[in-house]
Amino acid sequence: MADETVTVTVKLLDREFLVGCKPDEREGLLAAVEHLGHKMREIRHASRSPGYDRIAVLAALDITHELLMLQRSQHTLSSNAGEQLAMLRRKLEQALDTPVE
């Protein structure tokens, strides 16, 4: 039953949606709904034009921007860690190649 799905009712800004997901993904879906709902409420309170579609698009853009920034940051950290490991490996190899007196 790997293809089994459950239907989850989610609520975003007083609108309900039925979303299908695998049972083991339900918790992640609810966390995503909570995060999206928070962003949408922030935008609704700060917006002059509080149309639902506009709020949803702005929230999606905001969350996507956050994701891309995190991915770039992760890539930079991974690159830096790789460079540090290569430097340590070179030092270790040099130390091991140095004859002991």
VMD Tcl script that builds the backbone (N, CA, C; Angstrom):
set m [mol new atoms 303]
animate dup $m
set s [atomselect $m all]
$s set {name element resname resid chain x y z} {
  {N N MET 1 A 0.821 -1.200 0.000}
  {CA C MET 1 A 0.000 0.000 0.000}
  {C C MET 1 A 0.858 1.255 0.000}
  {N N ALA 2 A 1.913 1.259 -0.780}
  {CA C ALA 2 A 2.828 2.388 -0.841}
  {C C ALA 2 A 2.177 3.609 -1.474}
  {N N ASP 3 A 1.141 3.386 -2.286}
  {CA C ASP 3 A 0.488 4.497 -2.972}
  {C C ASP 3 A -0.702 5.044 -2.190}
  {N N GLU 4 A -0.902 4.580 -0.961}
  {CA C GLU 4 A -2.025 5.018 -0.147}
  {C C GLU 4 A -1.921 6.512 0.147}
  {N N THR 5 A -3.033 7.211 0.005}
  {CA C THR 5 A -3.062 8.631 0.346}
  {C C THR 5 A -4.211 8.880 1.306}
  {N N VAL 6 A -4.042 9.932 2.070}
  {CA C VAL 6 A -5.100 10.394 2.959}
  {C C VAL 6 A -5.461 11.807 2.538}
  {N N THR 7 A -6.668 12.185 2.812}
  {CA C THR 7 A -7.115 13.543 2.509}
  {C C THR 7 A -7.071 14.350 3.787}
  {N N VAL 8 A -6.396 15.488 3.703}
  {CA C VAL 8 A -6.251 16.361 4.862}
  {C C VAL 8 A -6.935 17.676 4.542}
  {N N THR 9 A -7.755 18.149 5.456}
  {CA C THR 9 A -8.389 19.460 5.298}
  {C C THR 9 A -7.473 20.496 5.924}
  {N N VAL 10 A -7.060 21.472 5.112}
  {CA C VAL 10 A -6.197 22.536 5.625}
  {C C VAL 10 A -6.925 23.858 5.476}
  {N N LYS 11 A -6.586 24.789 6.339}
  {CA C LYS 11 A -7.242 26.096 6.343}
  {C C LYS 11 A -6.192 27.180 6.218}
  {N N LEU 12 A -6.371 28.037 5.209}
  {CA C LEU 12 A -5.483 29.179 4.987}
  {C C LEU 12 A -6.339 30.431 4.867}
  {N N LEU 13 A -6.156 31.369 5.768}
  {CA C LEU 13 A -6.925 32.618 5.789}
  {C C LEU 13 A -8.420 32.364 5.624}
  {N N ASP 14 A -8.954 31.520 6.457}
  {CA C ASP 14 A -10.390 31.231 6.509}
  {C C ASP 14 A -10.921 30.485 5.282}
  {N N ARG 15 A -10.058 29.969 4.447}
  {CA C ARG 15 A -10.479 29.129 3.320}
  {C C ARG 15 A -9.983 27.719 3.569}
  {N N GLU 16 A -10.843 26.756 3.287}
  {CA C GLU 16 A -10.470 25.367 3.483}
  {C C GLU 16 A -10.126 24.713 2.148}
  {N N PHE 17 A -9.129 23.844 2.196}
  {CA C PHE 17 A -8.684 23.103 1.027}
  {C C PHE 17 A -8.504 21.646 1.420}
  {N N LEU 18 A -8.858 20.753 0.508}
  {CA C LEU 18 A -8.609 19.332 0.706}
  {C C LEU 18 A -7.336 18.988 -0.049}
  {N N VAL 19 A -6.387 18.391 0.668}
  {CA C VAL 19 A -5.091 18.068 0.086}
  {C C VAL 19 A -4.817 16.588 0.331}
  {N N GLY 20 A -4.418 15.894 -0.724}
  {CA C GLY 20 A -4.062 14.495 -0.586}
  {C C GLY 20 A -2.571 14.359 -0.323}
  {N N CYS 21 A -2.209 13.458 0.581}
  {CA C CYS 21 A -0.802 13.190 0.858}
  {C C CYS 21 A -0.660 11.788 1.420}
  {N N LYS 22 A 0.565 11.294 1.442}
  {CA C LYS 22 A 0.822 9.995 2.053}
  {C C LYS 22 A 0.722 10.156 3.573}
  {N N PRO 23 A 0.299 9.106 4.267}
  {CA C PRO 23 A 0.138 9.225 5.721}
  {C C PRO 23 A 1.403 9.710 6.442}
  {N N ASP 24 A 2.567 9.269 5.991}
  {CA C ASP 24 A 3.799 9.676 6.675}
  {C C ASP 24 A 4.231 11.097 6.319}
  {N N GLU 25 A 3.542 11.740 5.374}
  {CA C GLU 25 A 3.849 13.119 5.008}
  {C C GLU 25 A 2.880 14.120 5.636}
  {N N ARG 26 A 1.892 13.613 6.360}
  {CA C ARG 26 A 0.845 14.474 6.937}
  {C C ARG 26 A 1.431 15.536 7.873}
  {N N GLU 27 A 2.325 15.123 8.745}
  {CA C GLU 27 A 2.913 16.061 9.712}
  {C C GLU 27 A 3.673 17.179 8.991}
  {N N GLY 28 A 4.427 16.838 7.960}
  {CA C GLY 28 A 5.156 17.835 7.182}
  {C C GLY 28 A 4.208 18.774 6.461}
  {N N LEU 29 A 3.122 18.226 5.930}
  {CA C LEU 29 A 2.120 19.057 5.255}
  {C C LEU 29 A 1.530 20.067 6.228}
  {N N LEU 30 A 1.180 19.606 7.413}
  {CA C LEU 30 A 0.587 20.519 8.399}
  {C C LEU 30 A 1.580 21.598 8.835}
  {N N ALA 31 A 2.851 21.240 8.937}
  {CA C ALA 31 A 3.871 22.236 9.273}
  {C C ALA 31 A 3.991 23.262 8.148}
  {N N ALA 32 A 3.934 22.805 6.903}
  {CA C ALA 32 A 4.007 23.714 5.757}
  {C C ALA 32 A 2.799 24.642 5.728}
  {N N VAL 33 A 1.634 24.105 6.023}
  {CA C VAL 33 A 0.414 24.921 6.066}
  {C C VAL 33 A 0.534 25.978 7.152}
  {N N GLU 34 A 1.056 25.606 8.300}
  {CA C GLU 34 A 1.238 26.560 9.395}
  {C C GLU 34 A 2.185 27.681 8.981}
  {N N HIS 35 A 3.287 27.310 8.343}
  {CA C HIS 35 A 4.268 28.306 7.896}
  {C C HIS 35 A 3.661 29.229 6.844}
  {N N LEU 36 A 2.998 28.642 5.858}
  {CA C LEU 36 A 2.369 29.440 4.802}
  {C C LEU 36 A 1.281 30.340 5.378}
  {N N GLY 37 A 0.484 29.811 6.280}
  {CA C GLY 37 A -0.575 30.610 6.900}
  {C C GLY 37 A -0.017 31.807 7.650}
  {N N HIS 38 A 1.096 31.592 8.343}
  {CA C HIS 38 A 1.747 32.693 9.069}
  {C C HIS 38 A 2.210 33.769 8.095}
  {N N LYS 39 A 2.858 33.352 7.003}
  {CA C LYS 39 A 3.318 34.323 5.991}
  {C C LYS 39 A 2.142 35.075 5.391}
  {N N MET 40 A 1.077 34.357 5.094}
  {CA C MET 40 A -0.092 34.995 4.482}
  {C C MET 40 A -0.721 36.009 5.431}
  {N N ARG 41 A -0.781 35.687 6.724}
  {CA C ARG 41 A -1.339 36.641 7.696}
  {C C ARG 41 A -0.459 37.884 7.800}
  {N N GLU 42 A 0.878 37.686 7.795}
  {CA C GLU 42 A 1.796 38.826 7.828}
  {C C GLU 42 A 1.554 39.748 6.629}
  {N N ILE 43 A 1.440 39.164 5.464}
  {CA C ILE 43 A 1.248 39.947 4.242}
  {C C ILE 43 A -0.113 40.623 4.248}
  {N N ARG 44 A -1.138 39.916 4.698}
  {CA C ARG 44 A -2.486 40.506 4.741}
  {C C ARG 44 A -2.502 41.736 5.641}
  {N N HIS 45 A -1.828 41.677 6.780}
  {CA C HIS 45 A -1.810 42.810 7.709}
  {C C HIS 45 A -1.003 43.981 7.163}
  {N N ALA 46 A -0.018 43.710 6.316}
  {CA C ALA 46 A 0.842 44.770 5.788}
  {C C ALA 46 A 0.404 45.263 4.411}
  {N N SER 47 A -0.599 44.634 3.824}
  {CA C SER 47 A -0.962 44.925 2.436}
  {C C SER 47 A -2.107 45.930 2.340}
  {N N ARG 48 A -2.016 46.742 1.309}
  {CA C ARG 48 A -3.113 47.678 1.011}
  {C C ARG 48 A -4.174 46.990 0.160}
  {N N SER 49 A -3.753 45.979 -0.575}
  {CA C SER 49 A -4.651 45.248 -1.458}
  {C C SER 49 A -4.719 43.795 -0.988}
  {N N PRO 50 A -5.630 43.516 -0.056}
  {CA C PRO 50 A -5.620 42.203 0.588}
  {C C PRO 50 A -6.342 41.088 -0.172}
  {N N GLY 51 A -6.284 41.079 -1.498}
  {CA C GLY 51 A -6.916 39.998 -2.246}
  {C C GLY 51 A -6.229 38.671 -1.953}
  {N N TYR 52 A -7.025 37.612 -1.821}
  {CA C TYR 52 A -6.502 36.314 -1.444}
  {C C TYR 52 A -5.432 35.823 -2.413}
  {N N ASP 53 A -5.699 35.937 -3.709}
  {CA C ASP 53 A -4.732 35.455 -4.704}
  {C C ASP 53 A -3.423 36.229 -4.615}
  {N N ARG 54 A -3.508 37.526 -4.439}
  {CA C ARG 54 A -2.305 38.350 -4.324}
  {C C ARG 54 A -1.503 37.962 -3.077}
  {N N ILE 55 A -2.197 37.770 -1.982}
  {CA C ILE 55 A -1.531 37.377 -0.733}
  {C C ILE 55 A -0.837 36.026 -0.920}
  {N N ALA 56 A -1.518 35.073 -1.567}
  {CA C ALA 56 A -0.951 33.741 -1.776}
  {C C ALA 56 A 0.298 33.808 -2.648}
  {N N VAL 57 A 0.251 34.605 -3.712}
  {CA C VAL 57 A 1.411 34.724 -4.607}
  {C C VAL 57 A 2.574 35.400 -3.881}
  {N N LEU 58 A 2.305 36.466 -3.155}
  {CA C LEU 58 A 3.369 37.152 -2.417}
  {C C LEU 58 A 3.989 36.246 -1.357}
  {N N ALA 59 A 3.165 35.461 -0.684}
  {CA C ALA 59 A 3.692 34.524 0.315}
  {C C ALA 59 A 4.550 33.459 -0.363}
  {N N ALA 60 A 4.090 32.955 -1.504}
  {CA C ALA 60 A 4.868 31.951 -2.238}
  {C C ALA 60 A 6.207 32.533 -2.684}
  {N N LEU 61 A 6.202 33.758 -3.165}
  {CA C LEU 61 A 7.450 34.399 -3.575}
  {C C LEU 61 A 8.385 34.608 -2.388}
  {N N ASP 62 A 7.838 35.019 -1.272}
  {CA C ASP 62 A 8.646 35.244 -0.067}
  {C C ASP 62 A 9.286 33.941 0.415}
  {N N ILE 63 A 8.504 32.883 0.479}
  {CA C ILE 63 A 9.018 31.593 0.939}
  {C C ILE 63 A 10.036 31.034 -0.056}
  {N N THR 64 A 9.776 31.205 -1.345}
  {CA C THR 64 A 10.721 30.746 -2.355}
  {C C THR 64 A 12.039 31.498 -2.250}
  {N N HIS 65 A 11.971 32.788 -2.007}
  {CA C HIS 65 A 13.187 33.588 -1.827}
  {C C HIS 65 A 13.978 33.084 -0.626}
  {N N GLU 66 A 13.291 32.826 0.483}
  {CA C GLU 66 A 13.957 32.289 1.673}
  {C C GLU 66 A 14.644 30.960 1.356}
  {N N LEU 67 A 13.952 30.096 0.637}
  {CA C LEU 67 A 14.517 28.792 0.280}
  {C C LEU 67 A 15.763 28.953 -0.573}
  {N N LEU 68 A 15.709 29.817 -1.578}
  {CA C LEU 68 A 16.866 30.024 -2.446}
  {C C LEU 68 A 18.050 30.599 -1.680}
  {N N MET 69 A 17.787 31.517 -0.756}
  {CA C MET 69 A 18.868 32.083 0.050}
  {C C MET 69 A 19.493 31.008 0.945}
  {N N LEU 70 A 18.669 30.152 1.511}
  {CA C LEU 70 A 19.185 29.057 2.338}
  {C C LEU 70 A 20.000 28.072 1.506}
  {N N GLN 71 A 19.545 27.788 0.289}
  {CA C GLN 71 A 20.286 26.879 -0.587}
  {C C GLN 71 A 21.637 27.470 -0.953}
  {N N ARG 72 A 21.671 28.759 -1.265}
  {CA C ARG 72 A 22.944 29.417 -1.581}
  {C C ARG 72 A 23.877 29.383 -0.378}
  {N N SER 73 A 23.333 29.666 0.780}
  {CA C SER 73 A 24.129 29.651 2.008}
  {C C SER 73 A 24.680 28.250 2.263}
  {N N GLN 74 A 23.840 27.238 2.083}
  {CA C GLN 74 A 24.272 25.852 2.279}
  {C C GLN 74 A 25.372 25.489 1.284}
  {N N HIS 75 A 25.216 25.922 0.036}
  {CA C HIS 75 A 26.230 25.644 -0.986}
  {C C HIS 75 A 27.561 26.296 -0.608}
  {N N THR 76 A 27.499 27.541 -0.124}
  {CA C THR 76 A 28.713 28.243 0.291}
  {C C THR 76 A 29.372 27.521 1.454}
  {N N LEU 77 A 28.570 27.111 2.441}
  {CA C LEU 77 A 29.116 26.388 3.588}
  {C C LEU 77 A 29.742 25.067 3.153}
  {N N SER 78 A 29.087 24.366 2.245}
  {CA C SER 78 A 29.626 23.093 1.755}
  {C C SER 78 A 30.935 23.307 1.016}
  {N N SER 79 A 30.993 24.359 0.196}
  {CA C SER 79 A 32.225 24.657 -0.542}
  {C C SER 79 A 33.352 24.994 0.423}
  {N N ASN 80 A 33.059 25.822 1.412}
  {CA C ASN 80 A 34.073 26.190 2.400}
  {C C ASN 80 A 34.549 24.973 3.183}
  {N N ALA 81 A 33.622 24.106 3.563}
  {CA C ALA 81 A 34.002 22.904 4.309}
  {C C ALA 81 A 34.878 22.009 3.434}
  {N N GLY 82 A 34.546 21.904 2.158}
  {CA C GLY 82 A 35.350 21.099 1.244}
  {C C GLY 82 A 36.760 21.635 1.104}
  {N N GLU 83 A 36.870 22.954 1.015}
  {CA C GLU 83 A 38.193 23.577 0.916}
  {C C GLU 83 A 39.001 23.339 2.195}
  {N N GLN 84 A 38.357 23.461 3.347}
  {CA C GLN 84 A 39.035 23.238 4.622}
  {C C GLN 84 A 39.500 21.784 4.743}
  {N N LEU 85 A 38.640 20.862 4.328}
  {CA C LEU 85 A 39.030 19.447 4.379}
  {C C LEU 85 A 40.202 19.156 3.447}
  {N N ALA 86 A 40.191 19.744 2.264}
  {CA C ALA 86 A 41.305 19.536 1.321}
  {C C ALA 86 A 42.608 20.075 1.910}
  {N N MET 87 A 42.540 21.248 2.558}
  {CA C MET 87 A 43.731 21.830 3.172}
  {C C MET 87 A 44.246 20.929 4.301}
  {N N LEU 88 A 43.339 20.433 5.137}
  {CA C LEU 88 A 43.738 19.544 6.221}
  {C C LEU 88 A 44.333 18.243 5.677}
  {N N ARG 89 A 43.760 17.735 4.598}
  {CA C ARG 89 A 44.295 16.513 3.999}
  {C C ARG 89 A 45.722 16.737 3.499}
  {N N ARG 90 A 45.950 17.885 2.830}
  {CA C ARG 90 A 47.301 18.194 2.346}
  {C C ARG 90 A 48.289 18.284 3.509}
  {N N LYS 91 A 47.886 18.947 4.596}
  {CA C LYS 91 A 48.765 19.071 5.762}
  {C C LYS 91 A 49.044 17.703 6.376}
  {N N LEU 92 A 48.021 16.874 6.454}
  {CA C LEU 92 A 48.199 15.540 7.014}
  {C C LEU 92 A 49.128 14.702 6.132}
  {N N GLU 93 A 48.931 14.775 4.826}
  {CA C GLU 93 A 49.800 14.032 3.912}
  {C C GLU 93 A 51.245 14.519 4.002}
  {N N GLN 94 A 51.425 15.831 4.126}
  {CA C GLN 94 A 52.783 16.371 4.274}
  {C C GLN 94 A 53.409 15.884 5.579}
  {N N ALA 95 A 52.622 15.878 6.634}
  {CA C ALA 95 A 53.139 15.434 7.935}
  {C C ALA 95 A 53.511 13.960 7.897}
  {N N LEU 96 A 52.699 13.176 7.205}
  {CA C LEU 96 A 52.975 11.742 7.122}
  {C C LEU 96 A 54.163 11.437 6.212}
  {N N ASP 97 A 54.414 12.309 5.232}
  {CA C ASP 97 A 55.527 12.110 4.320}
  {C C ASP 97 A 56.859 12.596 4.909}
  {N N THR 98 A 56.780 13.399 5.968}
  {CA C THR 98 A 57.999 13.908 6.593}
  {C C THR 98 A 58.661 12.779 7.373}
  {N N PRO 99 A 59.949 12.505 7.051}
  {CA C PRO 99 A 60.624 11.405 7.759}
  {C C PRO 99 A 60.828 11.761 9.246}
  {N N VAL 100 A 60.661 10.761 10.081}
  {CA C VAL 100 A 60.836 10.897 11.527}
  {C C VAL 100 A 62.300 10.624 11.841}
  {N N GLU 101 A 62.942 11.492 12.590}
  {CA C GLU 101 A 64.367 11.326 12.933}
  {C C GLU 101 A 64.545 10.555 14.199}
}
mol reanalyze $m
mol bondsrecalc $m
mol representation Tube
mol addrep $m
